[in-house]
């Protein structure tokens, strides 16, 4: 099996029979570039995603079923530790032929076709479908553990690594002269 770049990956349906209920299976290895993720979560550059796909011909288009396991790296929003998690991704997407789109538009109006995907030139570009699904599946505020205590707000160290009696004595800067006077008096 050859590895294809994630960006620009396409599936061709030229050899998929156009009669309804015919199937074609695909196994793809897609090489991820450096731009798959968000500011707090990403798929590492160079990761190879093994994608299984099944195309089913329908009277008005193609039903595409995709499945893959996606290793996602993220920074915990509480302690900032980097964590890797594998997410199972499965999605179904329906693509309509241009003729079917015209028929639907004529029968139901332009509003009925605004969110429909169109099968053009007997091929489907996988990158936008997978990218949207992967990013939508990422957590908005990821945690390394559900009960992650986070960081000490004063020293920035992870609270899980600090003793239970960890504390800081913080003085109001306006009282620093008084503190210096007190330290002189006590001999410290």
ChimeraX commands (.cxc) that place a marker at each C-alpha (Angstrom):
marker #1 position 0.00,0.00,0.00 radius 0.5
marker #1 position 1.38,3.41,-0.90 radius 0.5
marker #1 position 1.26,6.38,1.42 radius 0.5
marker #1 position -0.44,9.50,0.08 radius 0.5
marker #1 position -0.23,13.03,1.45 radius 0.5
marker #1 position -3.18,13.90,3.66 radius 0.5
marker #1 position -3.53,17.28,1.95 radius 0.5
marker #1 position -5.08,16.73,-1.45 radius 0.5
marker #1 position -5.99,13.04,-0.91 radius 0.5
marker #1 position -8.82,11.94,-3.20 radius 0.5
marker #1 position -10.90,8.83,-3.85 radius 0.5
marker #1 position -11.92,7.99,-7.40 radius 0.5
marker #1 position -15.23,6.26,-8.13 radius 0.5
marker #1 position -14.71,5.74,-11.85 radius 0.5
marker #1 position -14.85,1.96,-11.43 radius 0.5
marker #1 position -17.79,1.97,-8.97 radius 0.5
marker #1 position -20.90,0.67,-10.76 radius 0.5
marker #1 position -23.61,3.33,-10.96 radius 0.5
marker #1 position -26.44,0.91,-10.19 radius 0.5
marker #1 position -27.63,1.22,-6.57 radius 0.5
marker #1 position -26.18,-0.95,-3.80 radius 0.5
marker #1 position -22.80,-1.73,-5.31 radius 0.5
marker #1 position -19.85,-1.42,-2.93 radius 0.5
marker #1 position -16.14,-0.74,-3.22 radius 0.5
marker #1 position -13.68,-0.91,-0.32 radius 0.5
marker #1 position -10.52,1.19,-0.02 radius 0.5
marker #1 position -7.53,1.05,2.33 radius 0.5
marker #1 position -5.48,4.22,2.42 radius 0.5
marker #1 position -2.44,5.42,4.33 radius 0.5
marker #1 position -2.45,9.21,4.56 radius 0.5
marker #1 position 0.63,11.15,5.68 radius 0.5
marker #1 position -0.30,14.12,7.89 radius 0.5
marker #1 position 1.32,17.48,7.24 radius 0.5
marker #1 position 2.02,20.14,9.86 radius 0.5
marker #1 position -1.33,21.90,9.87 radius 0.5
marker #1 position -3.83,19.41,11.30 radius 0.5
marker #1 position -5.18,20.60,14.62 radius 0.5
marker #1 position -6.00,23.59,16.76 radius 0.5
marker #1 position -3.99,25.82,19.09 radius 0.5
marker #1 position -4.23,23.26,21.94 radius 0.5
marker #1 position -4.56,19.94,20.06 radius 0.5
marker #1 position -2.87,18.50,16.99 radius 0.5
marker #1 position -2.01,15.41,15.01 radius 0.5
marker #1 position 1.79,15.25,14.80 radius 0.5
marker #1 position 3.40,15.97,11.46 radius 0.5
marker #1 position 4.52,12.74,9.82 radius 0.5
marker #1 position 1.78,10.62,11.39 radius 0.5
marker #1 position 0.36,8.04,9.00 radius 0.5
marker #1 position -3.40,7.62,9.33 radius 0.5
marker #1 position -4.68,4.25,8.12 radius 0.5
marker #1 position -8.13,5.00,6.70 radius 0.5
marker #1 position -10.62,2.35,5.67 radius 0.5
marker #1 position -13.34,3.53,3.35 radius 0.5
marker #1 position -16.37,1.97,1.75 radius 0.5
marker #1 position -18.26,3.55,-1.12 radius 0.5
marker #1 position -21.83,2.49,-1.84 radius 0.5
marker #1 position -23.48,3.55,-5.07 radius 0.5
marker #1 position -26.96,5.00,-4.69 radius 0.5
marker #1 position -29.49,6.12,-7.27 radius 0.5
marker #1 position -28.62,9.80,-6.61 radius 0.5
marker #1 position -24.96,9.56,-5.66 radius 0.5
marker #1 position -22.50,7.81,-3.36 radius 0.5
marker #1 position -22.53,7.04,0.37 radius 0.5
marker #1 position -18.98,7.16,1.73 radius 0.5
marker #1 position -18.13,5.52,5.06 radius 0.5
marker #1 position -14.73,6.36,6.57 radius 0.5
marker #1 position -13.01,4.98,9.67 radius 0.5
marker #1 position -9.59,5.61,11.21 radius 0.5
marker #1 position -7.78,5.86,14.53 radius 0.5
marker #1 position -6.31,9.32,15.11 radius 0.5
marker #1 position -3.47,9.87,17.61 radius 0.5
marker #1 position -4.04,13.35,19.02 radius 0.5
marker #1 position -1.46,15.26,21.09 radius 0.5
marker #1 position -2.77,17.95,23.41 radius 0.5
marker #1 position -1.73,20.13,26.33 radius 0.5
marker #1 position -3.84,19.74,29.46 radius 0.5
marker #1 position -5.58,23.07,30.05 radius 0.5
marker #1 position -4.93,22.84,33.81 radius 0.5
marker #1 position -1.33,21.59,34.18 radius 0.5
marker #1 position -0.04,22.10,30.60 radius 0.5
marker #1 position 1.40,18.55,30.45 radius 0.5
marker #1 position 1.46,17.12,26.94 radius 0.5
marker #1 position -0.67,14.01,26.53 radius 0.5
marker #1 position -1.36,11.68,23.60 radius 0.5
marker #1 position -4.75,10.06,23.11 radius 0.5
marker #1 position -6.06,7.91,20.26 radius 0.5
marker #1 position -9.55,8.73,19.01 radius 0.5
marker #1 position -11.65,6.32,16.95 radius 0.5
marker #1 position -13.20,8.27,14.11 radius 0.5
marker #1 position -16.06,6.95,12.00 radius 0.5
marker #1 position -18.22,9.01,9.68 radius 0.5
marker #1 position -20.69,8.67,6.87 radius 0.5
marker #1 position -21.00,11.28,4.15 radius 0.5
marker #1 position -23.53,11.35,1.32 radius 0.5
marker #1 position -22.50,12.85,-2.02 radius 0.5
marker #1 position -25.09,13.68,-4.67 radius 0.5
marker #1 position -24.53,13.68,-8.41 radius 0.5
marker #1 position -24.91,17.07,-10.14 radius 0.5
marker #1 position -28.06,15.75,-11.82 radius 0.5
marker #1 position -29.59,14.82,-8.45 radius 0.5
marker #1 position -28.75,18.27,-7.09 radius 0.5
marker #1 position -30.55,19.89,-10.03 radius 0.5
marker #1 position -33.59,17.64,-9.50 radius 0.5
marker #1 position -33.73,18.43,-5.77 radius 0.5
marker #1 position -33.33,22.16,-6.41 radius 0.5
marker #1 position -36.12,22.12,-8.99 radius 0.5
marker #1 position -38.47,20.14,-6.73 radius 0.5
marker #1 position -37.70,21.74,-3.34 radius 0.5
marker #1 position -35.97,25.05,-4.02 radius 0.5
marker #1 position -32.46,26.41,-3.57 radius 0.5
marker #1 position -32.58,26.21,0.24 radius 0.5
marker #1 position -32.83,22.39,0.05 radius 0.5
marker #1 position -29.41,22.04,-1.60 radius 0.5
marker #1 position -27.29,24.51,0.39 radius 0.5
marker #1 position -25.70,21.87,2.65 radius 0.5
marker #1 position -25.58,18.96,0.21 radius 0.5
marker #1 position -22.20,17.62,-0.92 radius 0.5
marker #1 position -21.73,17.25,-4.67 radius 0.5
marker #1 position -19.90,14.39,-6.37 radius 0.5
marker #1 position -17.90,16.03,-9.10 radius 0.5
marker #1 position -15.80,14.25,-11.75 radius 0.5
marker #1 position -16.35,10.87,-10.04 radius 0.5
marker #1 position -13.99,11.70,-7.19 radius 0.5
marker #1 position -14.14,12.96,-3.63 radius 0.5
marker #1 position -11.51,15.02,-1.89 radius 0.5
marker #1 position -10.90,13.34,1.48 radius 0.5
marker #1 position -8.82,16.01,3.21 radius 0.5
marker #1 position -11.62,18.50,4.01 radius 0.5
marker #1 position -13.97,15.72,5.17 radius 0.5
marker #1 position -11.39,14.12,7.47 radius 0.5
marker #1 position -9.99,17.46,8.68 radius 0.5
marker #1 position -13.45,18.71,9.70 radius 0.5
marker #1 position -14.29,15.42,11.42 radius 0.5
marker #1 position -10.98,15.22,13.30 radius 0.5
marker #1 position -11.05,18.83,14.50 radius 0.5
marker #1 position -14.74,18.61,15.44 radius 0.5
marker #1 position -13.95,15.47,17.48 radius 0.5
marker #1 position -11.22,17.24,19.49 radius 0.5
marker #1 position -12.18,18.38,22.97 radius 0.5
marker #1 position -12.51,22.11,23.55 radius 0.5
marker #1 position -10.76,22.03,26.96 radius 0.5
marker #1 position -8.75,18.79,27.14 radius 0.5
marker #1 position -7.57,17.41,30.49 radius 0.5
marker #1 position -4.85,14.86,31.23 radius 0.5
marker #1 position -7.09,13.45,34.02 radius 0.5
marker #1 position -10.60,14.40,35.04 radius 0.5
marker #1 position -9.36,15.45,38.50 radius 0.5
marker #1 position -6.16,17.22,37.38 radius 0.5
marker #1 position -5.36,19.76,40.15 radius 0.5
marker #1 position -3.57,22.15,37.79 radius 0.5
marker #1 position -0.70,24.48,38.65 radius 0.5
marker #1 position 0.12,26.50,41.77 radius 0.5
marker #1 position -1.04,29.99,40.97 radius 0.5
marker #1 position 2.00,31.50,42.69 radius 0.5
marker #1 position 4.99,29.40,41.58 radius 0.5
marker #1 position 3.53,27.64,38.52 radius 0.5
marker #1 position 4.57,24.14,39.63 radius 0.5
marker #1 position 2.15,21.23,39.14 radius 0.5
marker #1 position 0.09,20.84,42.32 radius 0.5
marker #1 position 0.27,17.03,42.10 radius 0.5
marker #1 position 4.07,17.26,42.61 radius 0.5
marker #1 position 3.88,19.59,45.61 radius 0.5
marker #1 position 3.29,18.62,49.26 radius 0.5
marker #1 position -0.20,19.09,50.72 radius 0.5
marker #1 position 1.02,21.95,52.95 radius 0.5
marker #1 position 2.57,23.89,50.03 radius 0.5
marker #1 position 1.98,27.61,50.38 radius 0.5
marker #1 position 3.54,30.97,49.61 radius 0.5
marker #1 position 3.78,34.04,51.79 radius 0.5
marker #1 position 2.95,36.96,49.61 radius 0.5
marker #1 position 3.13,40.48,50.86 radius 0.5
marker #1 position 1.39,43.44,49.43 radius 0.5
marker #1 position 4.19,45.42,47.70 radius 0.5
marker #1 position 2.92,48.56,49.44 radius 0.5
marker #1 position 3.96,47.00,52.77 radius 0.5
marker #1 position 7.51,46.07,51.69 radius 0.5
marker #1 position 9.06,48.94,53.69 radius 0.5
marker #1 position 7.20,47.79,56.81 radius 0.5
marker #1 position 8.36,44.20,56.19 radius 0.5
marker #1 position 11.98,45.37,55.88 radius 0.5
marker #1 position 11.63,47.27,59.17 radius 0.5
marker #1 position 10.15,44.19,60.85 radius 0.5
marker #1 position 13.01,42.00,59.56 radius 0.5
marker #1 position 15.58,44.50,60.95 radius 0.5
marker #1 position 13.88,44.43,64.33 radius 0.5
marker #1 position 13.77,40.64,64.50 radius 0.5
marker #1 position 17.35,40.27,63.26 radius 0.5
marker #1 position 16.47,38.25,60.19 radius 0.5
marker link #1:1,2 radius 0.2
marker link #1:2,3 radius 0.2
marker link #1:3,4 radius 0.2
marker link #1:4,5 radius 0.2
marker link #1:5,6 radius 0.2
marker link #1:6,7 radius 0.2
marker link #1:7,8 radius 0.2
marker link #1:8,9 radius 0.2
marker link #1:9,10 radius 0.2
marker link #1:10,11 radius 0.2
marker link #1:11,12 radius 0.2
marker link #1:12,13 radius 0.2
marker link #1:13,14 radius 0.2
marker link #1:14,15 radius 0.2
marker link #1:15,16 radius 0.2
marker link #1:16,17 radius 0.2
marker link #1:17,18 radius 0.2
marker link #1:18,19 radius 0.2
marker link #1:19,20 radius 0.2
marker link #1:20,21 radius 0.2
marker link #1:21,22 radius 0.2
marker link #1:22,23 radius 0.2
marker link #1:23,24 radius 0.2
marker link #1:24,25 radius 0.2
marker link #1:25,26 radius 0.2
marker link #1:26,27 radius 0.2
marker link #1:27,28 radius 0.2
marker link #1:28,29 radius 0.2
marker link #1:29,30 radius 0.2
marker link #1:30,31 radius 0.2
marker link #1:31,32 radius 0.2
marker link #1:32,33 radius 0.2
marker link #1:33,34 radius 0.2
marker link #1:34,35 radius 0.2
marker link #1:35,36 radius 0.2
marker link #1:36,37 radius 0.2
marker link #1:37,38 radius 0.2
marker link #1:38,39 radius 0.2
marker link #1:39,40 radius 0.2
marker link #1:40,41 radius 0.2
marker link #1:41,42 radius 0.2
marker link #1:42,43 radius 0.2
marker link #1:43,44 radius 0.2
marker link #1:44,45 radius 0.2
marker link #1:45,46 radius 0.2
marker link #1:46,47 radius 0.2
marker link #1:47,48 radius 0.2
marker link #1:48,49 radius 0.2
marker link #1:49,50 radius 0.2
marker link #1:50,51 radius 0.2
marker link #1:51,52 radius 0.2
marker link #1:52,53 radius 0.2
marker link #1:53,54 radius 0.2
marker link #1:54,55 radius 0.2
marker link #1:55,56 radius 0.2
marker link #1:56,57 radius 0.2
marker link #1:57,58 radius 0.2
marker link #1:58,59 radius 0.2
marker link #1:59,60 radius 0.2
marker link #1:60,61 radius 0.2
marker link #1:61,62 radius 0.2
marker link #1:62,63 radius 0.2
marker link #1:63,64 radius 0.2
marker link #1:64,65 radius 0.2
marker link #1:65,66 radius 0.2
marker link #1:66,67 radius 0.2
marker link #1:67,68 radius 0.2
marker link #1:68,69 radius 0.2
marker link #1:69,70 radius 0.2
marker link #1:70,71 radius 0.2
marker link #1:71,72 radius 0.2
marker link #1:72,73 radius 0.2
marker link #1:73,74 radius 0.2
marker link #1:74,75 radius 0.2
marker link #1:75,76 radius 0.2
marker link #1:76,77 radius 0.2
marker link #1:77,78 radius 0.2
marker link #1:78,79 radius 0.2
marker link #1:79,80 radius 0.2
marker link #1:80,81 radius 0.2
marker link #1:81,82 radius 0.2
marker link #1:82,83 radius 0.2
marker link #1:83,84 radius 0.2
marker link #1:84,85 radius 0.2
marker link #1:85,86 radius 0.2
marker link #1:86,87 radius 0.2
marker link #1:87,88 radius 0.2
marker link #1:88,89 radius 0.2
marker link #1:89,90 radius 0.2
marker link #1:90,91 radius 0.2
marker link #1:91,92 radius 0.2
marker link #1:92,93 radius 0.2
marker link #1:93,94 radius 0.2
marker link #1:94,95 radius 0.2
marker link #1:95,96 radius 0.2
marker link #1:96,97 radius 0.2
marker link #1:97,98 radius 0.2
marker link #1:98,99 radius 0.2
marker link #1:99,100 radius 0.2
marker link #1:100,101 radius 0.2
marker link #1:101,102 radius 0.2
marker link #1:102,103 radius 0.2
marker link #1:103,104 radius 0.2
marker link #1:104,105 radius 0.2
marker link #1:105,106 radius 0.2
marker link #1:106,107 radius 0.2
marker link #1:107,108 radius 0.2
marker link #1:108,109 radius 0.2
marker link #1:109,110 radius 0.2
marker link #1:110,111 radius 0.2
marker link #1:111,112 radius 0.2
marker link #1:112,113 radius 0.2
marker link #1:113,114 radius 0.2
marker link #1:114,115 radius 0.2
marker link #1:115,116 radius 0.2
marker link #1:116,117 radius 0.2
marker link #1:117,118 radius 0.2
marker link #1:118,119 radius 0.2
marker link #1:119,120 radius 0.2
marker link #1:120,121 radius 0.2
marker link #1:121,122 radius 0.2
marker link #1:122,123 radius 0.2
marker link #1:123,124 radius 0.2
marker link #1:124,125 radius 0.2
marker link #1:125,126 radius 0.2
marker link #1:126,127 radius 0.2
marker link #1:127,128 radius 0.2
marker link #1:128,129 radius 0.2
marker link #1:129,130 radius 0.2
marker link #1:130,131 radius 0.2
marker link #1:131,132 radius 0.2
marker link #1:132,133 radius 0.2
marker link #1:133,134 radius 0.2
marker link #1:134,135 radius 0.2
marker link #1:135,136 radius 0.2
marker link #1:136,137 radius 0.2
marker link #1:137,138 radius 0.2
marker link #1:138,139 radius 0.2
marker link #1:139,140 radius 0.2
marker link #1:140,141 radius 0.2
marker link #1:141,142 radius 0.2
marker link #1:142,143 radius 0.2
marker link #1:143,144 radius 0.2
marker link #1:144,145 radius 0.2
marker link #1:145,146 radius 0.2
marker link #1:146,147 radius 0.2
marker link #1:147,148 radius 0.2
marker link #1:148,149 radius 0.2
marker link #1:149,150 radius 0.2
marker link #1:150,151 radius 0.2
marker link #1:151,152 radius 0.2
marker link #1:152,153 radius 0.2
marker link #1:153,154 radius 0.2
marker link #1:154,155 radius 0.2
marker link #1:155,156 radius 0.2
marker link #1:156,157 radius 0.2
marker link #1:157,158 radius 0.2
marker link #1:158,159 radius 0.2
marker link #1:159,160 radius 0.2
marker link #1:160,161 radius 0.2
marker link #1:161,162 radius 0.2
marker link #1:162,163 radius 0.2
marker link #1:163,164 radius 0.2
marker link #1:164,165 radius 0.2
marker link #1:165,166 radius 0.2
marker link #1:166,167 radius 0.2
marker link #1:167,168 radius 0.2
marker link #1:168,169 radius 0.2
marker link #1:169,170 radius 0.2
marker link #1:170,171 radius 0.2
marker link #1:171,172 radius 0.2
marker link #1:172,173 radius 0.2
marker link #1:173,174 radius 0.2
marker link #1:174,175 radius 0.2
marker link #1:175,176 radius 0.2
marker link #1:176,177 radius 0.2
marker link #1:177,178 radius 0.2
marker link #1:178,179 radius 0.2
marker link #1:179,180 radius 0.2
marker link #1:180,181 radius 0.2
marker link #1:181,182 radius 0.2
marker link #1:182,183 radius 0.2
marker link #1:183,184 radius 0.2
marker link #1:184,185 radius 0.2
marker link #1:185,186 radius 0.2
marker link #1:186,187 radius 0.2
marker link #1:187,188 radius 0.2
view
